[in-house]
Amino acid sequence: HQRLQQMIDNEEFDSLGTLFFETIPFGTGGRRGLMADLGSATINVRTIAESAHGLATYLRQHKGSPGGRAVIAYDTRNRSPEFARITASTFAAHGLHVFCFRTHRSTPGLSFAVRDLDCDVGVMITASHNPAKDNGIKFFNSQGLKLDDEQELQVESLINGTEIPGTSKPVSF
């Protein structure tokens, strides 16, 4: 990534530390935090795609077969529509039938849609109560409820073990 190399060359180590000091953790049903163009500690295209991949992998493992149904909603925060499209594309690549709202919705609206559309999972692109400059992704089960603690641990484990195509080792941060 050109920007990353530029930051290294310019010795912007404090900024690099902020962007990469951790893998953005789970909390209250998903992952939320500061947005940036890169970094494992921020919400960005990669961390959203990894999150969606982890949930799709979890669903396939627990259904015992590929496919399923998912619905995605998003709020009015910056980049929410883009993050919803990335999530939808990732799910579609996993063979899920995806429903995605065309305009912003509330979290209760997503919960209703999960049940009404008979979906296996739902995703809300939001940072909930976090500052307006943040964003995130929250996961919901087939009942439109947030994942329980055990499900969160399993999905988080799958996210943290995401493999990059063409490599044989999981990504570790």
C-alpha positions in Angstrom: 0.0 0.0 0.0 1.6 3.3 -1.1 0.4 5.3 1.9 1.7 2.8 4.3 5.1 2.8 2.7 5.1 6.6 2.7 4.3 6.7 6.4 7.2 4.3 7.1 9.6 6.3 4.9 8.6 9.5 6.7 9.0 7.8 10.1 5.4 8.5 11.1 5.7 5.9 13.9 3.1 7.5 16.2 0.5 7.5 13.5 1.4 3.9 12.5 1.1 2.9 16.2 -2.4 4.4 16.3 -3.4 2.5 13.1 -1.9 -0.8 13.9 -1.5 -1.2 17.7 -4.2 -3.9 17.8 -6.8 -5.8 15.9 -10.0 -3.8 16.4 -11.8 -5.8 19.1 -15.3 -7.0 19.5 -17.7 -5.4 21.9 -21.5 -5.2 22.2 -22.3 -7.2 19.2 -19.6 -6.1 16.7 -16.6 -4.0 16.0 -16.6 -0.2 16.2 -14.0 2.5 16.3 -12.1 5.2 14.6 -12.2 5.2 10.8 -9.0 5.4 8.7 -7.9 4.3 5.2 -5.7 1.6 6.7 -4.8 -0.2 9.9 -5.9 -3.2 11.9 -7.0 -0.9 14.8 -9.4 1.1 12.7 -12.6 0.6 10.7 -11.8 0.6 7.0 -12.4 -1.4 3.8 -10.2 -4.3 5.0 -11.6 -4.6 8.6 -15.2 -4.5 7.3 -14.5 -7.2 4.7 -12.7 -9.3 7.2 -15.6 -8.9 9.6 -18.1 -10.0 6.9 -15.9 -12.9 5.9 -15.7 -14.0 9.6 -19.5 -14.0 10.0 -20.1 -15.8 6.7 -17.6 -18.4 7.6 -19.2 -18.8 11.0 -22.6 -19.2 9.3 -21.3 -21.9 6.9 -19.7 -23.8 9.8 -22.9 -23.8 11.9 -25.3 -24.5 9.1 -23.1 -27.3 7.8 -23.5 -26.1 4.2 -22.8 -23.0 2.1 -25.3 -20.4 1.4 -28.0 -18.8 3.5 -29.7 -15.4 3.6 -28.5 -12.1 5.0 -29.8 -8.6 5.3 -27.7 -5.5 5.6 -28.7 -2.0 6.8 -26.7 1.1 7.5 -27.0 4.4 9.3 -26.1 8.0 8.2 -22.4 7.9 9.3 -19.6 8.5 6.9 -18.9 5.7 4.5 -21.8 3.6 5.8 -23.3 2.9 2.3 -19.8 1.9 1.0 -19.2 -0.4 4.0 -22.7 -2.0 3.4 -21.7 -2.7 -0.3 -18.4 -4.3 0.8 -20.3 -6.5 3.3 -22.9 -7.4 0.7 -20.1 -8.3 -1.8 -18.3 -10.4 0.7 -21.5 -12.3 1.6 -22.4 -12.8 -2.0 -18.9 -14.3 -2.6 -19.7 -16.8 0.1 -22.9 -17.7 -1.7 -25.4 -15.9 0.5 -28.5 -14.4 -0.9 -28.2 -10.8 0.2 -30.8 -8.1 0.9 -29.4 -4.6 1.3 -31.4 -1.5 2.1 -30.9 1.4 -0.4 -31.2 4.1 2.2 -30.3 4.4 5.8 -32.3 2.5 8.5 -32.4 2.1 12.2 -31.1 -0.9 14.1 -34.7 -2.0 15.1 -35.6 -1.8 11.4 -32.8 -4.3 10.6 -33.9 -6.6 13.4 -37.4 -6.7 12.0 -36.1 -7.3 8.4 -34.0 -10.3 9.6 -37.1 -12.0 10.8 -39.5 -10.8 8.1 -37.1 -11.9 5.3 -36.3 -15.2 7.1 -32.6 -14.4 7.1 -29.9 -16.4 8.9 -27.9 -13.3 9.8 -28.2 -9.5 9.7 -25.6 -6.8 9.7 -25.9 -3.1 10.8 -23.2 -0.7 9.7 -23.1 1.7 12.6 -21.0 2.7 15.5 -24.1 3.0 17.8 -23.2 5.3 20.7 -19.6 5.9 19.6 -18.5 9.4 18.5 -19.8 10.6 15.1 -16.4 10.2 13.5 -16.4 6.5 14.2 -18.1 3.7 12.4 -18.5 0.0 12.8 -20.3 -3.3 12.0 -22.7 -5.1 14.3 -24.0 -8.7 13.8 -27.4 -10.1 14.4 -28.7 -13.7 14.5 -31.7 -15.2 12.7 -34.0 -13.8 15.4 -32.7 -10.3 14.9 -30.9 -10.3 18.2 -27.2 -9.4 18.7 -24.9 -12.4 18.8 -24.4 -13.9 22.3 -21.0 -14.0 24.0 -20.0 -17.4 22.7 -21.1 -16.6 19.1 -19.1 -13.4 19.3 -16.0 -15.2 20.5 -16.3 -17.7 17.6 -16.8 -15.0 15.0 -14.0 -13.0 16.4 -11.7 -16.0 16.2 -12.6 -16.5 12.6 -12.0 -12.9 11.8 -8.6 -12.9 13.4 -7.7 -16.1 11.5 -8.6 -14.6 8.1 -6.4 -16.0 5.4 -5.2 -13.8 2.5 -5.7 -15.5 -0.9 -2.4 -17.0 -2.1 -1.0 -17.5 1.3 -1.1 -20.6 3.6 -0.8 -18.7 6.9 -3.5 -16.9 8.7 -3.1 -13.1 9.1 -1.8 -12.2 12.5 -1.5 -8.8 14.0 
